[in-house]
Amino acid sequence: MRLWEFDRLGGIASEQFDVNEDGLQFVSAMLGFLWMNEEQLGFDPTIITVGDKRYVEIERDNGKERLVIDRVIKRVPCVTGRATTCWKVHQEENPSTPLVVKDSWQYPEREEEGELLRAATEKGMMNVARYFHHETVIVGSRDDDIRANVQ
């Protein structure tokens, strides 16, 4: 058996071991996974599930807003890269106006896409999505990046 951990940079493997000869290591590995919460397993803690409803909370205009997730528009299947996922959402208090959430890893050496989109919206650029909000995901009181929070 070999355990693998994947993040946006790729995968890293444990040393291989024989489960028949080292049962204790096998049981320890399985218990380790069973005792992990969803955040430790790499699930996005910003997506909140209540019953059959999923949403994200954002801080906007000095208050919290809920964006209810309607469906996935596009998910890029990849192991390495930015792992972009686009969601169709709506504000909880305004279900008739659809919004799009683009969730992706940000390269630290590049400008934030949210700031670029905000500037384009402020300048009235044509044929560009209108800016609504952007933020960096925080997990465990740290920016969710590959340097501080490998999942």
N, CA and C atoms as a LAMMPS dump frame, in Angstrom:
ITEM: TIMESTEP
0
ITEM: NUMBER OF ATOMS
453
ITEM: BOX BOUNDS ff ff ff
-5.0000000000000000e+02 5.0000000000000000e+02
-5.0000000000000000e+02 5.0000000000000000e+02
-5.0000000000000000e+02 5.0000000000000000e+02
ITEM: ATOMS id mol type element x y z
1 1 1 N 0.849 -1.176 0
2 1 2 C 0 0 0
3 1 3 C 0.891 1.234 0
4 2 1 N 0.391 2.262 -0.629
5 2 2 C 1.085 3.55 -0.659
6 2 3 C 0.02 4.627 -0.533
7 3 1 N 0.241 5.622 0.293
8 3 2 C -0.69 6.738 0.453
9 3 3 C -0.223 7.884 -0.43
10 4 1 N -1.184 8.563 -1.048
11 4 2 C -0.885 9.688 -1.921
12 4 3 C -1.59 10.929 -1.398
13 5 1 N -0.938 12.066 -1.521
14 5 2 C -1.555 13.358 -1.228
15 5 3 C -1.39 14.224 -2.462
16 6 1 N -2.505 14.79 -2.919
17 6 2 C -2.488 15.65 -4.095
18 6 3 C -2.864 17.066 -3.704
19 7 1 N -2.148 18.026 -4.261
20 7 2 C -2.52 19.425 -4.13
21 7 3 C -2.393 20.039 -5.51
22 8 1 N -2.461 21.355 -5.624
23 8 2 C -2.448 22.006 -6.926
24 8 3 C -1.108 21.885 -7.635
25 9 1 N -0.064 21.475 -6.938
26 9 2 C 1.242 21.326 -7.575
27 9 3 C 1.5 19.912 -8.063
28 10 1 N 0.709 18.963 -7.614
29 10 2 C 0.916 17.578 -8.02
30 10 3 C 0.703 16.64 -6.848
31 11 1 N 1.354 15.48 -6.889
32 11 2 C 1.17 14.479 -5.852
33 11 3 C 2.475 14.107 -5.176
34 12 1 N 2.349 13.61 -3.961
35 12 2 C 3.493 13.104 -3.212
36 12 3 C 3.055 11.799 -2.56
37 13 1 N 3.937 10.804 -2.605
38 13 2 C 3.575 9.474 -2.127
39 13 3 C 4.355 9.118 -0.874
40 14 1 N 3.738 8.266 -0.058
41 14 2 C 4.421 7.721 1.117
42 14 3 C 5.319 6.571 0.668
43 15 1 N 6.087 6.078 1.593
44 15 2 C 6.831 4.855 1.325
45 15 3 C 5.821 3.723 1.167
46 16 1 N 6.119 2.787 0.319
47 16 2 C 5.246 1.646 0.127
48 16 3 C 5.403 0.692 1.32
49 17 1 N 4.283 0.079 1.744
50 17 2 C 4.364 -0.93 2.794
51 17 3 C 3.391 -2.059 2.497
52 18 1 N 3.67 -3.212 3.039
53 18 2 C 2.85 -4.404 2.823
54 18 3 C 1.832 -4.492 3.95
55 19 1 N 0.553 -4.407 3.618
56 19 2 C -0.495 -4.421 4.638
57 19 3 C -0.569 -5.772 5.348
58 20 1 N -0.121 -6.827 4.701
59 20 2 C -0.13 -8.151 5.32
60 20 3 C 0.973 -8.298 6.357
61 21 1 N 2.063 -7.57 6.156
62 21 2 C 3.185 -7.66 7.092
63 21 3 C 3.155 -6.556 8.143
64 22 1 N 2.534 -5.435 7.825
65 22 2 C 2.5 -4.298 8.752
66 22 3 C 1.05 -3.836 8.938
67 23 1 N 0.256 -4.701 9.57
68 23 2 C -1.154 -4.406 9.795
69 23 3 C -1.383 -3.169 10.638
70 24 1 N -0.484 -2.914 11.601
71 24 2 C -0.63 -1.745 12.457
72 24 3 C -0.543 -0.453 11.648
73 25 1 N 0.379 -0.391 10.691
74 25 2 C 0.492 0.811 9.872
75 25 3 C -0.76 0.989 9.006
76 26 1 N -1.296 -0.115 8.488
77 26 2 C -2.528 -0.045 7.695
78 26 3 C -3.686 0.482 8.54
79 27 1 N -3.868 -0.086 9.738
80 27 2 C -4.956 0.352 10.619
81 27 3 C -4.762 1.813 11.018
82 28 1 N -3.524 2.217 11.313
83 28 2 C -3.242 3.611 11.668
84 28 3 C -3.605 4.561 10.532
85 29 1 N -3.272 4.168 9.299
86 29 2 C -3.598 5.011 8.144
87 29 3 C -5.111 5.137 7.974
88 30 1 N -5.812 4.03 8.071
89 30 2 C -7.271 4.06 7.907
90 30 3 C -7.941 4.871 9.01
91 31 1 N -7.498 4.67 10.256
92 31 2 C -8.068 5.449 11.36
93 31 3 C -7.766 6.934 11.195
94 32 1 N -6.583 7.247 10.696
95 32 2 C -6.237 8.647 10.446
96 32 3 C -7.224 9.301 9.498
97 33 1 N -7.57 8.616 8.414
98 33 2 C -8.547 9.159 7.464
99 33 3 C -9.949 9.218 8.073
100 34 1 N -10.326 8.202 8.823
101 34 2 C -11.659 8.187 9.43
102 34 3 C -11.846 9.286 10.462
103 35 1 N -10.785 9.658 11.15
104 35 2 C -10.886 10.685 12.19
105 35 3 C -10.772 12.107 11.647
106 36 1 N -10.38 12.259 10.397
107 36 2 C -10.261 13.6 9.813
108 36 3 C -11.642 14.187 9.558
109 37 1 N -11.762 15.496 9.757
110 37 2 C -13.008 16.155 9.368
111 37 3 C -12.931 16.513 7.885
112 38 1 N -14.006 17.046 7.346
113 38 2 C -14.058 17.335 5.91
114 38 3 C -12.988 18.343 5.492
115 39 1 N -12.732 19.331 6.335
116 39 2 C -11.71 20.33 6.018
117 39 3 C -10.33 19.682 5.941
118 40 1 N -10.011 18.799 6.877
119 40 2 C -8.726 18.105 6.866
120 40 3 C -8.595 17.17 5.663
121 41 1 N -9.72 16.669 5.161
122 41 2 C -9.699 15.808 3.978
123 41 3 C -9.572 16.605 2.68
124 42 1 N -9.635 17.938 2.776
125 42 2 C -9.446 18.776 1.599
126 42 3 C -10.712 19.354 1.007
127 43 1 N -11.868 19.122 1.649
128 43 2 C -13.101 19.722 1.153
129 43 3 C -13.097 21.217 1.467
130 44 1 N -13.727 21.99 0.613
131 44 2 C -13.782 23.442 0.765
132 44 3 C -14.722 23.802 1.918
133 45 1 N -14.189 24.343 3.024
134 45 2 C -15.043 24.669 4.163
135 45 3 C -15.912 25.9 3.946
136 46 1 N -15.688 26.62 2.857
137 46 2 C -16.511 27.803 2.604
138 46 3 C -17.857 27.43 1.99
139 47 1 N -17.991 26.208 1.482
140 47 2 C -19.28 25.751 0.959
141 47 3 C -20.031 25.084 2.104
142 48 1 N -21.13 25.695 2.49
143 48 2 C -21.917 25.244 3.633
144 48 3 C -23.129 24.481 3.106
145 49 1 N -23.356 23.293 3.675
146 49 2 C -24.49 22.476 3.263
147 49 3 C -25.475 22.368 4.409
148 50 1 N -26.723 22.712 4.13
149 50 2 C -27.813 22.571 5.097
150 50 3 C -28.941 21.851 4.364
151 51 1 N -29.177 20.598 4.737
152 51 2 C -30.168 19.797 4.021
153 51 3 C -29.714 19.587 2.593
154 52 1 N -30.563 19.961 1.637
155 52 2 C -30.202 19.827 0.223
156 52 3 C -29.759 21.161 -0.385
157 53 1 N -29.545 22.166 0.467
158 53 2 C -29.172 23.508 0.02
159 53 3 C -27.691 23.752 0.323
160 54 1 N -26.963 24.265 -0.675
161 54 2 C -25.555 24.622 -0.486
162 54 3 C -25.377 26.107 -0.767
163 55 1 N -24.538 26.748 0.025
164 55 2 C -24.303 28.171 -0.165
165 55 3 C -22.919 28.558 0.336
166 56 1 N -22.489 29.765 -0.048
167 56 2 C -21.262 30.371 0.476
168 56 3 C -21.66 31.697 1.102
169 57 1 N -20.939 32.087 2.136
170 57 2 C -21.16 33.393 2.756
171 57 3 C -20.009 34.311 2.378
172 58 1 N -20.356 35.541 2.026
173 58 2 C -19.352 36.538 1.678
174 58 3 C -19.556 37.77 2.545
175 59 1 N -18.479 38.518 2.756
176 59 2 C -18.532 39.809 3.445
177 59 3 C -18.56 40.883 2.372
178 60 1 N -19.668 41.63 2.3
179 60 2 C -19.829 42.644 1.264
180 60 3 C -20.636 43.799 1.813
181 61 1 N -20.176 45.009 1.568
182 61 2 C -20.86 46.214 2.048
183 61 3 C -21.098 46.153 3.555
184 62 1 N -20.064 45.775 4.304
185 62 2 C -20.094 45.704 5.774
186 62 3 C -21.14 44.745 6.325
187 63 1 N -21.442 43.708 5.595
188 63 2 C -22.385 42.709 6.093
189 63 3 C -22.184 41.381 5.393
190 64 1 N -22.777 40.341 5.972
191 64 2 C -22.677 39.017 5.374
192 64 3 C -23.836 38.794 4.42
193 65 1 N -23.526 38.142 3.304
194 65 2 C -24.531 37.766 2.322
195 65 3 C -24.357 36.293 2.009
196 66 1 N -25.451 35.633 1.715
197 66 2 C -25.409 34.24 1.289
198 66 3 C -25.625 34.163 -0.211
199 67 1 N -24.748 33.419 -0.859
200 67 2 C -24.908 33.113 -2.271
201 67 3 C -25.276 31.637 -2.358
202 68 1 N -26.495 31.358 -2.747
203 68 2 C -27.004 29.988 -2.833
204 68 3 C -26.515 29.373 -4.14
205 69 1 N -25.93 28.189 -4.045
206 69 2 C -25.395 27.493 -5.22
207 69 3 C -26.525 26.753 -5.921
208 70 1 N -26.74 27.111 -7.192
209 70 2 C -27.767 26.444 -7.994
210 70 3 C -27.208 25.208 -8.687
211 71 1 N -26.03 25.367 -9.318
212 71 2 C -25.429 24.238 -10.029
213 71 3 C -24.004 24.585 -10.45
214 72 1 N -23.27 23.555 -10.837
215 72 2 C -21.946 23.753 -11.419
216 72 3 C -22.13 24.101 -12.888
217 73 1 N -21.461 25.159 -13.326
218 73 2 C -21.477 25.515 -14.748
219 73 3 C -20.354 24.768 -15.462
220 74 1 N -19.155 24.846 -14.888
221 74 2 C -17.98 24.212 -15.502
222 74 3 C -16.962 23.911 -14.42
223 75 1 N -16.402 22.723 -14.473
224 75 2 C -15.313 22.338 -13.571
225 75 3 C -14.198 21.794 -14.441
226 76 1 N -12.997 22.354 -14.287
227 76 2 C -11.855 21.895 -15.064
228 76 3 C -11.28 20.657 -14.382
229 77 1 N -11.285 19.522 -15.091
230 77 2 C -10.752 18.299 -14.484
231 77 3 C -9.226 18.293 -14.556
232 78 1 N -8.594 18.456 -13.411
233 78 2 C -7.137 18.48 -13.409
234 78 3 C -6.619 18.081 -12.028
235 79 1 N -5.384 17.643 -12.001
236 79 2 C -4.716 17.367 -10.733
237 79 3 C -3.836 18.556 -10.38
238 80 1 N -3.148 19.099 -11.364
239 80 2 C -2.337 20.291 -11.134
240 80 3 C -2.94 21.447 -11.927
241 81 1 N -2.627 22.655 -11.527
242 81 2 C -3.153 23.837 -12.197
243 81 3 C -4.032 24.634 -11.259
244 82 1 N -4.9 25.449 -11.815
245 82 2 C -5.722 26.355 -11.013
246 82 3 C -7.026 25.74 -10.539
247 83 1 N -7.407 24.582 -11.075
248 83 2 C -8.607 23.851 -10.643
249 83 3 C -9.849 24.744 -10.648
250 84 1 N -10.042 25.459 -11.728
251 84 2 C -11.148 26.409 -11.821
252 84 3 C -12.497 25.695 -11.848
253 85 1 N -13.413 26.194 -11.011
254 85 2 C -14.805 25.75 -11.018
255 85 3 C -15.683 26.988 -11.075
256 86 1 N -16.666 26.983 -11.96
257 86 2 C -17.635 28.079 -12.041
258 86 3 C -18.995 27.563 -11.597
259 87 1 N -19.63 28.323 -10.71
260 87 2 C -20.927 27.958 -10.142
261 87 3 C -21.967 28.989 -10.547
262 88 1 N -23.174 28.535 -10.861
263 88 2 C -24.308 29.448 -11.01
264 88 3 C -24.912 29.589 -9.62
265 89 1 N -25.022 30.834 -9.143
266 89 2 C -25.537 31.103 -7.797
267 89 3 C -26.541 32.246 -7.86
268 90 1 N -27.186 32.502 -6.743
269 90 2 C -28.031 33.688 -6.597
270 90 3 C -27.955 34.153 -5.146
271 91 1 N -28.192 35.439 -4.943
272 91 2 C -28.26 35.965 -3.585
273 91 3 C -29.507 35.389 -2.929
274 92 1 N -29.388 35.022 -1.667
275 92 2 C -30.505 34.408 -0.96
276 92 3 C -31.748 35.301 -1.003
277 93 1 N -31.55 36.616 -0.871
278 93 2 C -32.687 37.534 -0.85
279 93 3 C -33.092 38.014 -2.243
280 94 1 N -32.389 37.567 -3.29
281 94 2 C -32.708 37.992 -4.65
282 94 3 C -32.533 36.816 -5.621
283 95 1 N -33.4 35.808 -5.546
284 95 2 C -33.218 34.603 -6.365
285 95 3 C -33.429 34.803 -7.864
286 96 1 N -34.008 35.918 -8.26
287 96 2 C -34.295 36.119 -9.686
288 96 3 C -33.088 36.635 -10.476
289 97 1 N -32.029 37.073 -9.784
290 97 2 C -30.847 37.575 -10.479
291 97 3 C -29.71 36.56 -10.385
292 98 1 N -29.385 35.907 -11.508
293 98 2 C -28.304 34.913 -11.466
294 98 3 C -26.93 35.582 -11.396
295 99 1 N -26.027 34.934 -10.68
296 99 2 C -24.635 35.368 -10.572
297 99 3 C -23.745 34.165 -10.877
298 100 1 N -22.482 34.425 -11.148
299 100 2 C -21.511 33.361 -11.375
300 100 3 C -20.373 33.531 -10.376
301 101 1 N -20.015 32.444 -9.705
302 101 2 C -18.85 32.425 -8.826
303 101 3 C -17.77 31.643 -9.544
304 102 1 N -16.609 32.274 -9.701
305 102 2 C -15.455 31.582 -10.263
306 102 3 C -14.52 31.286 -9.104
307 103 1 N -14.296 30.009 -8.862
308 103 2 C -13.448 29.558 -7.762
309 103 3 C -12.195 28.938 -8.367
310 104 1 N -11.037 29.52 -8.085
311 104 2 C -9.798 28.979 -8.643
312 104 3 C -8.618 29.386 -7.769
313 105 1 N -7.548 28.643 -7.913
314 105 2 C -6.31 28.986 -7.221
315 105 3 C -5.701 30.203 -7.898
316 106 1 N -5.094 31.061 -7.111
317 106 2 C -4.477 32.284 -7.622
318 106 3 C -2.964 32.116 -7.596
319 107 1 N -2.337 32.338 -8.734
320 107 2 C -0.878 32.339 -8.75
321 107 3 C -0.387 33.568 -7.994
322 108 1 N 0.495 33.4 -6.996
323 108 2 C 0.912 34.54 -6.177
324 108 3 C 1.687 35.606 -6.948
325 109 1 N 2.319 35.232 -8.049
326 109 2 C 3.113 36.203 -8.807
327 109 3 C 2.274 37.007 -9.799
328 110 1 N 0.979 36.713 -9.898
329 110 2 C 0.113 37.424 -10.831
330 110 3 C -0.864 38.32 -10.08
331 111 1 N -1.369 39.344 -10.786
332 111 2 C -2.359 40.233 -10.191
333 111 3 C -3.649 39.467 -9.931
334 112 1 N -4.387 39.872 -8.908
335 112 2 C -5.657 39.231 -8.597
336 112 3 C -6.66 39.498 -9.715
337 113 1 N -7.301 38.44 -10.176
338 113 2 C -8.311 38.59 -11.231
339 113 3 C -9.458 39.481 -10.776
340 114 1 N -9.836 39.371 -9.502
341 114 2 C -10.931 40.186 -8.982
342 114 3 C -10.656 41.664 -9.127
343 115 1 N -9.419 42.074 -8.846
344 115 2 C -9.061 43.497 -8.994
345 115 3 C -9.079 43.924 -10.451
346 116 1 N -8.635 43.044 -11.344
347 116 2 C -8.665 43.366 -12.768
348 116 3 C -10.105 43.512 -13.259
349 117 1 N -10.996 42.623 -12.809
350 117 2 C -12.393 42.695 -13.205
351 117 3 C -13.072 43.936 -12.624
352 118 1 N -12.709 44.285 -11.381
353 118 2 C -13.267 45.5 -10.774
354 118 3 C -12.873 46.733 -11.6
355 119 1 N -11.605 46.801 -12.001
356 119 2 C -11.135 47.932 -12.798
357 119 3 C -11.852 47.992 -14.146
358 120 1 N -12.043 46.839 -14.774
359 120 2 C -12.738 46.805 -16.064
360 120 3 C -14.188 47.262 -15.915
361 121 1 N -14.844 46.848 -14.827
362 121 2 C -16.229 47.245 -14.58
363 121 3 C -16.307 48.744 -14.332
364 122 1 N -15.393 49.287 -13.531
365 122 2 C -15.393 50.722 -13.235
366 122 3 C -15.165 51.563 -14.486
367 123 1 N -14.412 51.034 -15.448
368 123 2 C -14.145 51.76 -16.692
369 123 3 C -15.233 51.54 -17.735
370 124 1 N -16.234 50.707 -17.409
371 124 2 C -17.335 50.471 -18.332
372 124 3 C -16.957 49.652 -19.556
373 125 1 N -16.007 48.771 -19.416
374 125 2 C -15.56 47.941 -20.534
375 125 3 C -16.727 47.113 -21.067
376 126 1 N -16.797 47.007 -22.37
377 126 2 C -17.853 46.235 -23.024
378 126 3 C -17.435 44.773 -23.135
379 127 1 N -18.427 43.88 -23.146
380 127 2 C -18.216 42.442 -23.334
381 127 3 C -17.336 41.81 -22.261
382 128 1 N -17.404 42.346 -21.055
383 128 2 C -16.683 41.804 -19.901
384 128 3 C -17.701 41.627 -18.784
385 129 1 N -17.587 40.527 -18.061
386 129 2 C -18.501 40.289 -16.943
387 129 3 C -18.435 41.455 -15.962
388 130 1 N -19.557 41.798 -15.349
389 130 2 C -19.593 42.872 -14.359
390 130 3 C -19.09 42.358 -13.017
391 131 1 N -18.316 43.175 -12.357
392 131 2 C -17.752 42.831 -11.051
393 131 3 C -18.84 42.857 -9.976
394 132 1 N -18.814 41.871 -9.081
395 132 2 C -19.744 41.827 -7.961
396 132 3 C -18.98 41.78 -6.636
397 133 1 N -18.017 40.876 -6.526
398 133 2 C -17.266 40.698 -5.279
399 133 3 C -16.127 39.711 -5.537
400 134 1 N -15.058 39.836 -4.776
401 134 2 C -14.025 38.8 -4.785
402 134 3 C -13.343 38.766 -3.423
403 135 1 N -12.788 37.623 -3.085
404 135 2 C -12.058 37.472 -1.825
405 135 3 C -11.162 36.258 -1.898
406 136 1 N -10.191 36.209 -1.002
407 136 2 C -9.317 35.053 -0.855
408 136 3 C -9.913 34.141 0.199
409 137 1 N -10.005 32.867 -0.107
410 137 2 C -10.567 31.896 0.828
411 137 3 C -9.622 31.721 2.012
412 138 1 N -10.177 31.733 3.204
413 138 2 C -9.426 31.536 4.443
414 138 3 C -9.802 30.178 5.011
415 139 1 N -8.806 29.363 5.312
416 139 2 C -9.03 28.053 5.929
417 139 3 C -8.146 27.986 7.162
418 140 1 N -8.777 27.762 8.314
419 140 2 C -8.003 27.682 9.552
420 140 3 C -7.242 28.949 9.851
421 141 1 N -7.84 30.109 9.613
422 141 2 C -7.29 31.448 9.849
423 141 3 C -6.078 31.788 8.966
424 142 1 N -5.89 31.048 7.87
425 142 2 C -4.801 31.334 6.935
426 142 3 C -5.338 31.34 5.507
427 143 1 N -4.679 32.115 4.653
428 143 2 C -5.046 32.082 3.235
429 143 3 C -4.936 30.655 2.724
430 144 1 N -5.896 30.235 1.942
431 144 2 C -5.894 28.882 1.389
432 144 3 C -4.998 28.887 0.152
433 145 1 N -3.717 28.672 0.395
434 145 2 C -2.757 28.636 -0.703
435 145 3 C -1.86 27.413 -0.552
436 146 1 N -1.045 27.181 -1.542
437 146 2 C -0.211 25.976 -1.531
438 146 3 C 0.995 26.109 -0.605
439 147 1 N 1.274 27.298 -0.137
440 147 2 C 2.417 27.471 0.768
441 147 3 C 2.027 27.172 2.222
442 148 1 N 0.838 27.601 2.622
443 148 2 C 0.457 27.487 4.037
444 148 3 C -0.598 26.425 4.287
445 149 1 N -1.228 25.911 3.238
446 149 2 C -2.386 25.066 3.478
447 149 3 C -2.509 23.988 2.405
448 150 1 N -1.559 23.089 2.359
449 150 2 C -1.602 22.004 1.384
450 150 3 C -2.712 21.035 1.756
451 151 1 N -3.578 20.707 0.788
452 151 2 C -4.686 19.772 1.03
453 151 3 C -4.653 18.677 0.007
